[in-house]
């Protein structure tokens, strides 16, 4: 085998610029067949841009791409797919009101002739889908509507679609972001089977435990450049973090100097959801200057609880007090008026306004504060304050009038944090605040959290990451199946004690 054929995919000297920013600077990436090649880097490092150049979604400015030793130039995703390059995107893009099988074979439906007519062969489509799901050991019915199956099953359909193209290269961008631990194990089984068949997997994830479990090789990008490609066996957490951020990060979490006051800023008493399948009889207090973590397994109803406190979900009974006064919060507007902000779990679905600018996304909940006596908005002041708070968070952007959808996921999350800092809330609820964010950006958000509690603010942090709960919370409240199973002090909290409470199914 020649040196050129040692690699199934070669991307040589790829460069790509957007107005005001060079997203890729002379990047060379080589991927071997039958391997899992992890692509790591901070948000905005250029990972997704590089893959979009491969997939024909962006036109590269410079460089060349070789697939199986042959030069290729994809001008569309269709070109890439037909050449055996599939990409599973982090944001799902299905047709909700159509069947699973119709989504899988969209645009390439099996046809049969009936006289002069060409008709879709629904029987073959059904049977092909059954066979595909059987081979992947997925229990998803071909005639289920996409809108009626779980997010994890929708993710499974995306994987099945990629496999159905008989791809030689499959790109997976944060494929486990919506999966449970058991579903992640199943995904890894599928990946291992594909690897055994000689398929090359390019795996993008911020979860380092996954990277070291599944990867053969790791490439690291920083500021639009490829800084290293090494066998996974030669790296560990600390070495990988150092390559990603360009500096040592001995401590994952900043020192937290809690100065918790006696004042109770939020009291929740026997709160029960309107939905009988959700949370019941939840009581807790949040003190001034503390970070209260909320832990639990999938289905614990953590998100449902904080969304109810913020007025997004109905409540059947119970009471909420803010600063000692009983409040009736029936909408997010009322929650904001009472000094409460919420960073939602689903950034894409309920966090950002994709087509609006960074300035608009930052200032939306605080516009009433910028009205002049004439009732017109003070746009100059809005822009000044929005830019200032985004600079504080080190949001990477060409201009502040850039649509937020053009930013990486981590930078979008920073804009959402900036949005709530603009409202100066007394209570900030952060639901999975660092999901899909690299270690460098996580640390910056942790620093912001520590600064907020120094100012006397209070934070409720929902997190599925055990180290995050242990590293940042003053206390951890644990939920299981909609019930509170306990509250642990910082000294009492450990992975074992939290898990014991999270698994109490009685």
C-alpha positions as a Python dict, from the first residue, in 0.01 Angstrom:
ca = {
    (1, 'X'): (0, 0, 0),
    (2, 'X'): (140, 341, -95),
    (3, 'X'): (179, 619, 159),
    (4, 'X'): (-106, 804, -6),
    (5, 'X'): (-341, 505, 38),
    (6, 'X'): (-260, 471, 409),
    (7, 'X'): (-527, 736, 460),
    (8, 'X'): (-887, 711, 346),
    (9, 'X'): (-929, 1089, 383),
    (10, 'X'): (-671, 1365, 348),
    (11, 'X'): (-745, 1735, 383),
    (12, 'X'): (-436, 1936, 284),
    (13, 'X'): (-371, 2303, 367),
    (14, 'X'): (-738, 2399, 403),
    (15, 'X'): (-806, 2769, 461),
    (16, 'X'): (-1139, 2947, 496),
    (17, 'X'): (-1219, 3310, 583),
    (18, 'X'): (-1541, 3489, 669),
    (19, 'X'): (-1579, 3867, 688),
    (20, 'X'): (-1357, 3980, 975),
    (21, 'X'): (-1225, 3639, 1076),
    (22, 'X'): (-999, 3363, 940),
    (23, 'X'): (-1181, 3048, 1050),
    (24, 'X'): (-928, 2797, 907),
    (25, 'X'): (-560, 2863, 856),
    (26, 'X'): (-369, 2604, 649),
    (27, 'X'): (-520, 2297, 821),
    (28, 'X'): (-405, 1945, 726),
    (29, 'X'): (-602, 1647, 860),
    (30, 'X'): (-538, 1282, 770),
    (31, 'X'): (-772, 998, 870),
    (32, 'X'): (-700, 625, 844),
    (33, 'X'): (-964, 367, 744),
    (34, 'X'): (-1109, 153, 1022),
    (35, 'X'): (-1030, 407, 1294),
    (36, 'X'): (-1212, 652, 1517),
    (37, 'X'): (-1039, 987, 1477),
    (38, 'X'): (-1145, 1240, 1741),
    (39, 'X'): (-1144, 1609, 1648),
    (40, 'X'): (-1110, 1829, 1955),
    (41, 'X'): (-1083, 2200, 2028),
    (42, 'X'): (-1249, 2489, 2202),
    (43, 'X'): (-1569, 2633, 2061),
    (44, 'X'): (-1472, 2853, 1768),
    (45, 'X'): (-1150, 2656, 1707),
    (46, 'X'): (-1267, 2568, 1353),
    (47, 'X'): (-1380, 2203, 1390),
    (48, 'X'): (-1728, 2246, 1243),
    (49, 'X'): (-1601, 2481, 970),
    (50, 'X'): (-1344, 2221, 862),
    (51, 'X'): (-1610, 1950, 846),
    (52, 'X'): (-1847, 2176, 652),
    (53, 'X'): (-1569, 2236, 400),
    (54, 'X'): (-1533, 1859, 369),
    (55, 'X'): (-1907, 1807, 334),
    (56, 'X'): (-1954, 2071, 63),
    (57, 'X'): (-2154, 2307, 285),
    (58, 'X'): (-1876, 2570, 272),
    (59, 'X'): (-1649, 2645, -21),
    (60, 'X'): (-1287, 2634, 96),
    (61, 'X'): (-1061, 2924, -3),
    (62, 'X'): (-746, 2713, -37),
    (63, 'X'): (-631, 2351, -15),
    (64, 'X'): (-736, 2014, -152),
    (65, 'X'): (-925, 1707, -33),
    (66, 'X'): (-837, 1346, -123),
    (67, 'X'): (-1078, 1056, -67),
    (68, 'X'): (-926, 709, -113),
    (69, 'X'): (-630, 876, -281),
    (70, 'X'): (-844, 1058, -539),
    (71, 'X'): (-889, 1434, -541),
    (72, 'X'): (-1251, 1535, -473),
    (73, 'X'): (-1437, 1864, -469),
    (74, 'X'): (-1784, 1846, -316),
    (75, 'X'): (-2013, 2137, -401),
    (76, 'X'): (-2305, 2011, -192),
    (77, 'X'): (-2393, 1765, 82),
    (78, 'X'): (-2553, 1547, -189),
    (79, 'X'): (-2215, 1520, -365),
    (80, 'X'): (-2047, 1415, -41),
    (81, 'X'): (-2313, 1157, 47),
    (82, 'X'): (-2305, 1000, -299),
    (83, 'X'): (-1926, 973, -268),
    (84, 'X'): (-1947, 793, 67),
    (85, 'X'): (-1900, 1080, 315),
    (86, 'X'): (-2182, 1114, 572),
    (87, 'X'): (-2221, 1372, 849),
    (88, 'X'): (-2440, 1346, 1157),
    (89, 'X'): (-2505, 1700, 1276),
    (90, 'X'): (-2541, 1806, 1639),
    (91, 'X'): (-2867, 1986, 1557),
    (92, 'X'): (-3120, 1734, 1424),
    (93, 'X'): (-3279, 1817, 1090),
    (94, 'X'): (-3568, 1581, 1027),
    (95, 'X'): (-3921, 1621, 891),
    (96, 'X'): (-4130, 1591, 1211),
    (97, 'X'): (-4466, 1501, 1056),
    (98, 'X'): (-4335, 1219, 836),
    (99, 'X'): (-4257, 857, 918),
    (100, 'X'): (-3915, 736, 1025),
    (101, 'X'): (-3874, 542, 700),
    (102, 'X'): (-3963, 848, 490),
    (103, 'X'): (-3699, 1051, 672),
    (104, 'X'): (-3435, 782, 622),
    (105, 'X'): (-3483, 757, 245),
    (106, 'X'): (-3581, 1118, 174),
    (107, 'X'): (-3471, 1218, -175),
    (108, 'X'): (-3370, 862, -268),
    (109, 'X'): (-3693, 670, -220),
    (110, 'X'): (-3711, 322, -379),
    (111, 'X'): (-3937, 339, -685),
    (112, 'X'): (-4138, 90, -889),
    (113, 'X'): (-4311, 128, -1222),
    (114, 'X'): (-4686, 98, -1263),
    (115, 'X'): (-4760, 133, -1632),
    (116, 'X'): (-4626, 471, -1742),
    (117, 'X'): (-4596, 594, -1381),
    (118, 'X'): (-4303, 584, -1139),
    (119, 'X'): (-4433, 538, -783),
    (120, 'X'): (-4266, 519, -444),
    (121, 'X'): (-4223, 156, -338),
    (122, 'X'): (-4345, 188, 21),
    (123, 'X'): (-4318, -186, 84),
    (124, 'X'): (-3949, -192, -9),
    (125, 'X'): (-3889, 127, 192),
    (126, 'X'): (-4049, -37, 496),
    (127, 'X'): (-3854, -363, 457),
    (128, 'X'): (-3523, -181, 397),
    (129, 'X'): (-3580, 25, 712),
    (130, 'X'): (-3662, -286, 917),
    (131, 'X'): (-3342, -451, 792),
    (132, 'X'): (-3132, -141, 863),
    (133, 'X'): (-3270, -103, 1217),
    (134, 'X'): (-3219, -475, 1280),
    (135, 'X'): (-2854, -457, 1174),
    (136, 'X'): (-2800, -158, 1404),
    (137, 'X'): (-2998, -324, 1687),
    (138, 'X'): (-3230, -23, 1710),
    (139, 'X'): (-3588, -70, 1824),
    (140, 'X'): (-3751, 203, 1612),
    (141, 'X'): (-4061, 127, 1406),
    (142, 'X'): (-4044, 246, 1041),
    (143, 'X'): (-4395, 393, 1059),
    (144, 'X'): (-4344, 594, 1377),
    (145, 'X'): (-4377, 967, 1323),
    (146, 'X'): (-4052, 1150, 1389),
    (147, 'X'): (-4233, 1401, 1612),
    (148, 'X'): (-4361, 1119, 1834),
    (149, 'X'): (-4031, 944, 1912),
    (150, 'X'): (-3772, 1055, 2168),
    (151, 'X'): (-3481, 1287, 2089),
    (152, 'X'): (-3243, 994, 2139),
    (153, 'X'): (-3439, 785, 1888),
    (154, 'X'): (-3430, 1076, 1644),
    (155, 'X'): (-3051, 1081, 1691),
    (156, 'X'): (-3051, 708, 1624),
    (157, 'X'): (-3235, 768, 1296),
    (158, 'X'): (-2965, 1018, 1192),
    (159, 'X'): (-2701, 753, 1256),
    (160, 'X'): (-2903, 493, 1062),
    (161, 'X'): (-2937, 733, 769),
    (162, 'X'): (-2561, 790, 762),
    (163, 'X'): (-2494, 415, 769),
    (164, 'X'): (-2751, 355, 491),
    (165, 'X'): (-2531, 542, 242),
    (166, 'X'): (-2262, 273, 284),
    (167, 'X'): (-2030, 557, 378),
    (168, 'X'): (-1655, 506, 402),
    (169, 'X'): (-1622, 821, 618),
    (170, 'X'): (-1880, 919, 882),
    (171, 'X'): (-1853, 1250, 1069),
    (172, 'X'): (-2031, 1255, 1409),
    (173, 'X'): (-2071, 1601, 1564),
    (174, 'X'): (-2156, 1571, 1937),
    (175, 'X'): (-2359, 1251, 1873),
    (176, 'X'): (-2420, 1176, 2244),
    (177, 'X'): (-2549, 1519, 2351),
    (178, 'X'): (-2909, 1388, 2376),
    (179, 'X'): (-2840, 1026, 2474),
    (180, 'X'): (-2865, 844, 2804),
    (181, 'X'): (-2571, 641, 2937),
    (182, 'X'): (-2725, 318, 2808),
    (183, 'X'): (-2785, 472, 2465),
    (184, 'X'): (-2423, 595, 2455),
    (185, 'X'): (-2308, 237, 2514),
    (186, 'X'): (-2525, 124, 2221),
    (187, 'X'): (-2385, 400, 2000),
    (188, 'X'): (-2029, 294, 2083),
    (189, 'X'): (-2121, -63, 1987),
    (190, 'X'): (-2242, 66, 1648),
    (191, 'X'): (-1923, 272, 1606),
    (192, 'X'): (-1706, -31, 1686),
    (193, 'X'): (-1895, -239, 1429),
    (194, 'X'): (-1845, 31, 1165),
    (195, 'X'): (-1476, 53, 1253),
    (196, 'X'): (-1442, -326, 1215),
    (197, 'X'): (-1593, -290, 865),
    (198, 'X'): (-1319, -41, 769),
    (199, 'X'): (-1529, 274, 805),
    (200, 'X'): (-1345, 585, 927),
    (201, 'X'): (-1529, 781, 1199),
    (202, 'X'): (-1446, 1147, 1265),
    (203, 'X'): (-1579, 1201, 1616),
    (204, 'X'): (-1634, 1552, 1756),
    (205, 'X'): (-1715, 1575, 2127),
    (206, 'X'): (-1629, 1780, 2434),
    (207, 'X'): (-1671, 1479, 2663),
    (208, 'X'): (-1318, 1364, 2732),
    (209, 'X'): (-1420, 1035, 2891),
    (210, 'X'): (-1590, 943, 2561),
    (211, 'X'): (-1290, 1053, 2356),
    (212, 'X'): (-1048, 828, 2542),
    (213, 'X'): (-1294, 537, 2545),
    (214, 'X'): (-1370, 531, 2173),
    (215, 'X'): (-1082, 703, 1987),
    (216, 'X'): (-775, 562, 1814),
    (217, 'X'): (-627, 900, 1718),
    (218, 'X'): (-693, 1256, 1832),
    (219, 'X'): (-641, 1580, 1639),
    (220, 'X'): (-662, 1912, 1823),
    (221, 'X'): (-753, 2248, 1669),
    (222, 'X'): (-697, 2592, 1821),
    (223, 'X'): (-779, 2932, 1670),
    (224, 'X'): (-836, 2790, 1322),
    (225, 'X'): (-514, 2586, 1314),
    (226, 'X'): (-438, 2219, 1369),
    (227, 'X'): (-191, 2206, 1659),
    (228, 'X'): (-146, 1830, 1703),
    (229, 'X'): (-246, 1483, 1578),
    (230, 'X'): (-149, 1200, 1812),
    (231, 'X'): (-248, 842, 1902),
    (232, 'X'): (-503, 855, 2185),
    (233, 'X'): (-274, 633, 2392),
    (234, 'X'): (-14, 912, 2408),
    (235, 'X'): (-254, 1165, 2565),
    (236, 'X'): (-438, 1209, 2892),
    (237, 'X'): (-687, 1468, 3021),
    (238, 'X'): (-426, 1723, 3122),
    (239, 'X'): (-221, 1694, 2802),
    (240, 'X'): (-533, 1721, 2589),
    (241, 'X'): (-664, 2026, 2776),
    (242, 'X'): (-324, 2192, 2743),
    (243, 'X'): (-329, 2137, 2365),
    (244, 'X'): (-686, 2268, 2337),
    (245, 'X'): (-651, 2587, 2537),
    (246, 'X'): (-278, 2654, 2490),
    (247, 'X'): (-217, 2673, 2862),
    (248, 'X'): (-207, 2445, 3163),
    (249, 'X'): (-534, 2399, 3347),
    (250, 'X'): (-429, 2229, 3667),
    (251, 'X'): (-760, 2320, 3825),
    (252, 'X'): (-1084, 2252, 3634),
    (253, 'X'): (-1279, 2475, 3872),
    (254, 'X'): (-1184, 2810, 4019),
    (255, 'X'): (-1168, 2838, 4398),
    (256, 'X'): (-1516, 2927, 4521),
    (257, 'X'): (-1522, 3156, 4823),
    (258, 'X'): (-1878, 3118, 4944),
    (259, 'X'): (-2000, 3401, 5163),
    (260, 'X'): (-2352, 3276, 5215),
    (261, 'X'): (-2575, 3512, 5406),
    (262, 'X'): (-2868, 3444, 5636),
    (263, 'X'): (-3115, 3594, 5392),
    (264, 'X'): (-3336, 3348, 5203),
    (265, 'X'): (-3384, 3489, 4853),
    (266, 'X'): (-3604, 3205, 4724),
    (267, 'X'): (-3826, 2964, 4911),
    (268, 'X'): (-4011, 2682, 4737),
    (269, 'X'): (-4267, 2501, 4952),
    (270, 'X'): (-4435, 2174, 4846),
    (271, 'X'): (-4438, 2270, 4479),
    (272, 'X'): (-4625, 2019, 4262),
    (273, 'X'): (-4649, 2027, 3883),
    (274, 'X'): (-4976, 2051, 3696),
    (275, 'X'): (-4862, 1745, 3500),
    (276, 'X'): (-4924, 1448, 3731),
    (277, 'X'): (-4623, 1265, 3583),
    (278, 'X'): (-4383, 1542, 3677),
    (279, 'X'): (-4243, 1665, 4012),
    (280, 'X'): (-4433, 1651, 4343),
    (281, 'X'): (-4401, 1823, 4683),
    (282, 'X'): (-4063, 1985, 4623),
    (283, 'X'): (-3941, 2214, 4902),
    (284, 'X'): (-3608, 2396, 4933),
    (285, 'X'): (-3453, 2732, 5016),
    (286, 'X'): (-3189, 2932, 4828),
    (287, 'X'): (-2970, 3162, 5034),
    (288, 'X'): (-2811, 3488, 4924),
    (289, 'X'): (-2465, 3425, 4778),
    (290, 'X'): (-2494, 3050, 4727),
    (291, 'X'): (-2487, 2809, 4432),
    (292, 'X'): (-2747, 2538, 4484),
    (293, 'X'): (-2680, 2243, 4255),
    (294, 'X'): (-2962, 2017, 4139),
    (295, 'X'): (-2858, 1663, 4045),
    (296, 'X'): (-3035, 1349, 3934),
    (297, 'X'): (-3058, 1098, 3653),
    (298, 'X'): (-3247, 1131, 3324),
    (299, 'X'): (-3620, 1166, 3401),
    (300, 'X'): (-3563, 1312, 3748),
    (301, 'X'): (-3771, 1622, 3648),
    (302, 'X'): (-3496, 1875, 3723),
    (303, 'X'): (-3563, 2086, 3413),
    (304, 'X'): (-3938, 2070, 3470),
    (305, 'X'): (-3892, 2204, 3824),
    (306, 'X'): (-3680, 2506, 3731),
    (307, 'X'): (-3899, 2587, 3431),
    (308, 'X'): (-4202, 2589, 3663),
    (309, 'X'): (-4023, 2831, 3898),
    (310, 'X'): (-3958, 3052, 3595),
    (311, 'X'): (-4325, 3045, 3490),
    (312, 'X'): (-4281, 2822, 3184),
    (313, 'X'): (-4483, 2529, 3324),
    (314, 'X'): (-4806, 2502, 3516),
    (315, 'X'): (-4815, 2434, 3890),
    (316, 'X'): (-5099, 2247, 4064),
    (317, 'X'): (-5012, 2342, 4420),
    (318, 'X'): (-4740, 2479, 4643),
    (319, 'X'): (-4588, 2818, 4710),
    (320, 'X'): (-4295, 3030, 4593),
    (321, 'X'): (-4151, 3318, 4793),
    (322, 'X'): (-3896, 3570, 4665),
    (323, 'X'): (-3723, 3781, 4931),
    (324, 'X'): (-3982, 3668, 5186),
    (325, 'X'): (-4284, 3767, 4977),
    (326, 'X'): (-4529, 3522, 4825),
    (327, 'X'): (-4528, 3551, 4446),
    (328, 'X'): (-4746, 3402, 4174),
    (329, 'X'): (-4521, 3345, 3873),
    (330, 'X'): (-4735, 3240, 3579),
    (331, 'X'): (-4506, 3361, 3300),
    (332, 'X'): (-4135, 3426, 3232),
    (333, 'X'): (-4210, 3800, 3219),
    (334, 'X'): (-4326, 3788, 3581),
    (335, 'X'): (-4020, 3584, 3679),
    (336, 'X'): (-3790, 3846, 3523),
    (337, 'X'): (-3982, 4119, 3705),
    (338, 'X'): (-3908, 3938, 4032),
    (339, 'X'): (-3535, 3928, 3953),
    (340, 'X'): (-3513, 3571, 3821),
    (341, 'X'): (-3330, 3467, 3502),
    (342, 'X'): (-3318, 3126, 3334),
    (343, 'X'): (-3056, 2982, 3101),
    (344, 'X'): (-3247, 2697, 2938),
    (345, 'X'): (-3118, 2345, 2878),
    (346, 'X'): (-3201, 2348, 2504),
    (347, 'X'): (-2988, 2628, 2359),
    (348, 'X'): (-3111, 2581, 2002),
    (349, 'X'): (-3478, 2524, 2081),
    (350, 'X'): (-3548, 2774, 2359),
    (351, 'X'): (-3230, 2976, 2406),
    (352, 'X'): (-3136, 3172, 2096),
    (353, 'X'): (-3316, 3370, 1826),
    (354, 'X'): (-3110, 3228, 1537),
    (355, 'X'): (-3166, 3500, 1276),
    (356, 'X'): (-3119, 3794, 1512),
    (357, 'X'): (-2785, 3956, 1587),
    (358, 'X'): (-2569, 3908, 1894),
    (359, 'X'): (-2677, 4254, 2012),
    (360, 'X'): (-3046, 4166, 1977),
    (361, 'X'): (-3005, 3829, 2148),
    (362, 'X'): (-2818, 3990, 2437),
    (363, 'X'): (-3061, 4274, 2500),
    (364, 'X'): (-3404, 4115, 2442),
    (365, 'X'): (-3518, 4063, 2805),
    (366, 'X'): (-3393, 4404, 2925),
    (367, 'X'): (-3530, 4634, 2652),
    (368, 'X'): (-3774, 4803, 2891),
    (369, 'X'): (-3474, 4934, 3086),
    (370, 'X'): (-3351, 5128, 2782),
    (371, 'X'): (-3661, 5332, 2703),
    (372, 'X'): (-3618, 5707, 2692),
    (373, 'X'): (-3885, 5950, 2813),
    (374, 'X'): (-4012, 5950, 2456),
    (375, 'X'): (-4062, 5571, 2489),
    (376, 'X'): (-3806, 5517, 2210),
    (377, 'X'): (-3519, 5278, 2272),
    (378, 'X'): (-3172, 5413, 2347),
    (379, 'X'): (-2996, 5199, 2087),
    (380, 'X'): (-2655, 5352, 2156),
    (381, 'X'): (-2674, 5253, 2523),
    (382, 'X'): (-2807, 4906, 2435),
    (383, 'X'): (-2513, 4846, 2203),
    (384, 'X'): (-2260, 4981, 2452),
    (385, 'X'): (-2384, 4762, 2739),
    (386, 'X'): (-2428, 4452, 2519),
    (387, 'X'): (-2075, 4480, 2381),
    (388, 'X'): (-1932, 4534, 2729),
    (389, 'X'): (-2091, 4226, 2883),
    (390, 'X'): (-1998, 4007, 2585),
    (391, 'X'): (-1639, 4127, 2605),
    (392, 'X'): (-1643, 4033, 2973),
    (393, 'X'): (-1737, 3679, 2869),
    (394, 'X'): (-1482, 3680, 2584),
    (395, 'X'): (-1745, 3601, 2323),
    (396, 'X'): (-1570, 3538, 1992),
    (397, 'X'): (-1747, 3709, 1704),
    (398, 'X'): (-1658, 3900, 1383),
    (399, 'X'): (-1900, 4181, 1474),
    (400, 'X'): (-2178, 4220, 1728),
    (401, 'X'): (-2428, 4256, 1441),
    (402, 'X'): (-2347, 3902, 1326),
    (403, 'X'): (-2650, 3666, 1341),
    (404, 'X'): (-2608, 3444, 1645),
    (405, 'X'): (-2665, 3131, 1436),
    (406, 'X'): (-2324, 3195, 1274),
    (407, 'X'): (-2144, 3148, 1608),
    (408, 'X'): (-2019, 2821, 1752),
    (409, 'X'): (-2234, 2656, 2019),
    (410, 'X'): (-2008, 2771, 2302),
    (411, 'X'): (-2014, 3132, 2190),
    (412, 'X'): (-2393, 3117, 2154),
    (413, 'X'): (-2406, 3002, 2516),
    (414, 'X'): (-2188, 3294, 2624),
    (415, 'X'): (-2433, 3534, 2457),
    (416, 'X'): (-2718, 3375, 2655),
    (417, 'X'): (-2524, 3422, 2978),
    (418, 'X'): (-2459, 3783, 2875),
    (419, 'X'): (-2832, 3829, 2814),
    (420, 'X'): (-2919, 3750, 3173),
    (421, 'X'): (-2628, 3948, 3316),
    (422, 'X'): (-2784, 4249, 3140),
    (423, 'X'): (-3097, 4208, 3357),
    (424, 'X'): (-2892, 4207, 3682),
    (425, 'X'): (-3094, 3920, 3832),
    (426, 'X'): (-3084, 3839, 4203),
    (427, 'X'): (-3147, 3472, 4117),
    (428, 'X'): (-2998, 3308, 3808),
    (429, 'X'): (-3114, 2957, 3718),
    (430, 'X'): (-2861, 2780, 3497),
    (431, 'X'): (-2990, 2456, 3341),
    (432, 'X'): (-2690, 2259, 3208),
    (433, 'X'): (-2493, 2585, 3166),
    (434, 'X'): (-2184, 2423, 3014),
    (435, 'X'): (-2342, 2154, 2794),
    (436, 'X'): (-2159, 2131, 2461),
    (437, 'X'): (-1894, 2380, 2573),
    (438, 'X'): (-1520, 2315, 2578),
    (439, 'X'): (-1310, 2319, 2894),
    (440, 'X'): (-1170, 2669, 2838),
    (441, 'X'): (-1515, 2825, 2794),
    (442, 'X'): (-1646, 2624, 3090),
    (443, 'X'): (-1382, 2772, 3316),
    (444, 'X'): (-1476, 3123, 3203),
    (445, 'X'): (-1842, 3059, 3286),
    (446, 'X'): (-1741, 2920, 3627),
    (447, 'X'): (-1545, 3241, 3689),
    (448, 'X'): (-1855, 3445, 3604),
    (449, 'X'): (-2056, 3233, 3850),
    (450, 'X'): (-1804, 3295, 4128),
    (451, 'X'): (-1808, 3668, 4052),
    (452, 'X'): (-2190, 3674, 4070),
    (453, 'X'): (-2203, 3515, 4413),
    (454, 'X'): (-1935, 3758, 4536),
    (455, 'X'): (-2179, 4031, 4435),
    (456, 'X'): (-2447, 3869, 4652),
    (457, 'X'): (-2636, 3702, 4366),
    (458, 'X'): (-2772, 3349, 4404),
    (459, 'X'): (-2755, 3065, 4152),
    (460, 'X'): (-2948, 2744, 4096),
    (461, 'X'): (-2741, 2514, 3874),
    (462, 'X'): (-2891, 2203, 3716),
    (463, 'X'): (-2615, 1973, 3594),
    (464, 'X'): (-2574, 1617, 3471),
    (465, 'X'): (-2197, 1643, 3519),
    (466, 'X'): (-2105, 1513, 3862),
    (467, 'X'): (-1767, 1694, 3877),
    (468, 'X'): (-1947, 2022, 3802),
    (469, 'X'): (-2187, 1974, 4092),
    (470, 'X'): (-1904, 1882, 4328),
    (471, 'X'): (-1675, 2159, 4204),
    (472, 'X'): (-1919, 2453, 4201),
    (473, 'X'): (-2216, 2393, 4431),
    (474, 'X'): (-2241, 2495, 4796),
    (475, 'X'): (-2517, 2236, 4839),
    (476, 'X'): (-2661, 1969, 4608),
    (477, 'X'): (-3031, 1887, 4599),
    (478, 'X'): (-3098, 1549, 4438),
    (479, 'X'): (-3419, 1452, 4259),
    (480, 'X'): (-3539, 1109, 4154),
    (481, 'X'): (-3857, 1048, 3954),
    (482, 'X'): (-3991, 1391, 4044),
    (483, 'X'): (-3926, 1364, 4417),
    (484, 'X'): (-3659, 1527, 4634),
    (485, 'X'): (-3447, 1251, 4785),
    (486, 'X'): (-3209, 1471, 4978),
    (487, 'X'): (-2993, 1782, 5006),
    (488, 'X'): (-2619, 1742, 5064),
    (489, 'X'): (-2377, 2001, 5197),
    (490, 'X'): (-2053, 2066, 5008),
    (491, 'X'): (-1872, 1850, 5266),
    (492, 'X'): (-2125, 1565, 5241),
    (493, 'X'): (-2148, 1563, 4861),
    (494, 'X'): (-1955, 1297, 4671),
    (495, 'X'): (-2018, 1099, 4354),
    (496, 'X'): (-2131, 804, 4566),
    (497, 'X'): (-2365, 1002, 4793),
    (498, 'X'): (-2527, 1185, 4501),
    (499, 'X'): (-2571, 866, 4299),
    (500, 'X'): (-2721, 685, 4599),
    (501, 'X'): (-2989, 955, 4629),
    (502, 'X'): (-3039, 976, 4251),
    (503, 'X'): (-3115, 603, 4231),
    (504, 'X'): (-3380, 586, 4506),
    (505, 'X'): (-3672, 460, 4305),
    (506, 'X'): (-3905, 404, 4598),
}
